Amino acid sequence: MNLAAEAHQASGVAGAAWLLLVLPAVGAAVLLLGGRRTDKWGHLLGSGTVIAAFVYGVILFFDTKSLPAEGRVANLHVFDWISVNSLDVEFGLRIDPLSLTFVLLITGVGSLIHIYSIGYMSDDRDRRRFFAYLNLFVSAMLLLVLGNSFVTLYFGWEGVGLASYLLIGWYQGKNFAATAAKKAFLMNRVGDVGLALAIFLMFKNIGSTQYDVVFAEIGKQSTGVVVAIGILLLLGACGKSGQFPLQAWLPDAMAGPTPVSALIHAATMVTAGVYLIARSSPLYSLPQAEDARFVVMIIGAVTLVIGCIIGCAYDDFKKVLAYSTVSQIGYMILAVGLGPAGYALGILHLLTHGFFKAGLFLGAGSVMHGMNDEGDIRRLGGLARKMPITFVTWTLGYLALIGFPFLSGYFSKDAIIAAAFGAHGTRGWVFGGIALLGAGLTAFYMTRLLILVFLGKPRWENLKSEDGRAYHPHESGPTMTIPMIILAVGSVAGGAILSGLLPAWLEPSVGELVETHGPLNHTVVSILTVGISLIGAAIAFAIFGRREQPVTRPQRVSFPVRAARADLYGNHLNEALFSRPGVWLTRFLVFVDNRGVDGLVNGIAAGLGGSSGRLRRLQTGFVRSYALSMLGGSILVIAALLMVRFA
């Protein structure tokens, strides 16, 4: 199918797709403007609007699925938005298999996390405002994936950034939360500059930012333009999805409440970069874009290794899961960088990851909820008996993540590894080998978490939390455990169901899935992946399961561990390359402004003021002085005329 073909106008059920944006947006407005009057029922309204959006999304999905493949792409004109000279941007929605897939993910997982938040945030005085921010985020994320132009996408992109800033910095009284929110906001702005520049290039060379026009005309552009737009779009994806070199903000974003970590940094916002590249598949599939695809693959491969290595060393429960997210999105970026051989696989892993990673984060929140907000895994242990539902659901998510046979990660991650081995020439061995290594490291750090949190002897019995309270671990209530159970079911069965249906469903949006034939077939890759995962898990059991673990971090560790705990010096690198030079440049510009620009202006003013003051002394008010001056001037004029005359 021609991906650049013009979409038909939405009608029927699809004609009300604007409800997807309006429902959570209205919920956010009511909760923010209603004040304390909505405290008693605000959480119900916030959850209800997202659940209603999910119900409508399901209806819209089945309505679209009933159409023939060539009729599953539709545009819905909402209103005329920007019309300046040749720039004409409509506020419209694109209803197609790719956007509907994300709609179901955002509203489905979002509904579960909203329900979970009712219990998790029950003791928070500002719970109403929390649900307002969650609603705002869901509405912005839906606009991002439903917009029918890059400008509309950018509007949702920035809305998501604002909502994430508000949610990451939720604990306003804690300095680390405010710092984390600011760091996330600023690093995302770096990526946003890349996305904005890509949009400017599209308009300059094509004259439009609408998907239909851009995708129809992009193939007529030069290789330089196509590669430049592709790399700038990737920069935007790196910022939003926490990819190298903009990955440092994502782990710090765990400073927000756990439902925020699950919704924003596991299932939705951080996958926006993957969506952006998949949505731009008509561009990345061009022969001129081969270099851009190669850069995408490099970024994905580097990031997945970085995430795995750092995840092996952290002792903070949620930060390990955060770096796991960085790594798994690296797999998705690697997949979409493969072009037609990987677009559908990247989205498949995105969906399965949404199930098991959201479940893992909610499980971590359940543990912290029952352990006085304790997140140091060295102070946990033996919680399987105290929190059986959390243990079982978390373990199923763990098994899905490491690729246990026939669970969801087995179907999605193994397919990406096999496709990576099928890349052209030596690239296949390099990228396939990196992806395979990542599977072993993932099994290692996730097994370490399982052992230190749920198995072994309790290490918390004779300890107290930071606020002096003794630990009394207990299972969470049903508003928290039921969403965890549903996500665990998705972690088990999601991959088997989606792997057979998703590629054909996504074909009108990203094209047909191209089978690759690398040096290793899929069966061999699956065996190798399972084998290396078992080796990683066995090493973790040998190190952490057979010996007693300390309750504090050892002071002296090897250099690789120190480097991993320092985020592989990513923050140091960013500070050395960007932050400090930026500060020095700012100071230099301030000096130039103060001493140069202001000095010149002030100097001229002072000179004029001083000279006028001196000249003013000549104005004595005496007629004889003025007559003498006139006589002297006349003599000078006559002398000058005589010199000219007789020269």
Buried (B, 14 or more C-beta within 10 A) or exposed (E): EEBBEEBBEBEEBBEBBBBBBBBBBBBBBBBBEBEEEBBEEBBEBBBBBBBBBBEBBBEBBEBBEEBEEEEBBBBBEBEEBEEEEEEBBBBBBBBBBBBBBBBBBBBBBBBBBBBBBBBBBEEBEBBBBBBBBBBBBBBBBBBBBBBBBBBBBBBBBBBBBBBBBBBBBBBEEEEEBBBBBBBBBEBBEBBBEBBBBBBEBBBEBBEBBBBBBBBBBBBEBEBEBBBBBBBBBBBBBBBBBBBBBBBBBBBBBBBBBBBBBBBBBBBBBBBBBBBBBBBBBBBBBBEBBBBBBBBBBBBBBBBBBBBBBBBBBBBBBBBBBBBBBBBBBBBBBBBBBBBBBBBBBBBBBBBBBBBBBBBBBBBBBBBBBBBBBBBBBBBBBBBBEBBEBBBBBBBBBBBBBBBBEEBBBBBBBBBBBBBBBBBEEEBBBBBBBBBBBBBBBBBBBBBBBBBBBBBBEBBBEEBEBEEEEEBEBEBBBEBBBBBBBBBBEBBBBBBBEBBEEBBEBBBBBBBBBBEBEBEBEBEEBBEBBBEBBBBBBBBBBEBBBEEEBEBEEEEEEEEEBEBBBEBBEBBEBBBEEEBEEEEEEEEEEEEEEEEEEEEEEEEEEEEEEEEEEEEEEEEEEEEEEEEEEEEEEEEEEEEEEEEEEEE
